[in-house]
Amino acid sequence: MPLSRIRELKKYNGVAYYALAVTVPSSWQGREVYVYFGGVAKDAKIYLNGKLMEERPFKTYIPFSTRIDPGIRWDQAQQTLVVRCDDLGDEGGVWRPAFLCVR
């Protein structure tokens, strides 16, 4: 991507979507599965396979976890995780690492 385009995107204000294909081990079926976020900012909505799992309003730079096992399609090898957030004033986005965990 050209540097001029990166500078242009740094000034973006609006809704941003982050999507990732994730694999959940089949051995986790029947257990509570969570995605842990180190920090997501500005009115985040967490979706798994198109189903809303949780809404996190306002600035949420603090760590949180969202239970996702109700949205897992166990017959599929990969799941689609999407985070929607408002990128207003250069503050929105997935700011810290995220990972799956099981209980």
C-alpha positions, 0 to 999 in steps of 0.5 A: 500500500502506498504511503500516501494511502496509509496517511489518508487512512490514519485520518479516517473517522467512521465505522471500522470492521476487523474480520478474522477466520479462527479455528476452534478445536473440536475438543472444546465443544460443550465448553464455554469458549471466549475471545479475550480482548486486551482492548477495543475502543469506541462502541465495539460489537463482537460477531461470530458467524454473523451473530451478535455476541456482545456490545461494548459501548463507549471507550473500552480500552480495558481488557474484556472477554466475550463468550462466543460458544453459542455462535460456533458452528461445530460442523465448520472448520473455521469460524468468522470473527468480526469486530465492529467499532467506531473510529472517531477521532483516531481513537477507535480500533482493536488496540491490544492482542486478542486470543481464544480461551476455554473454560 
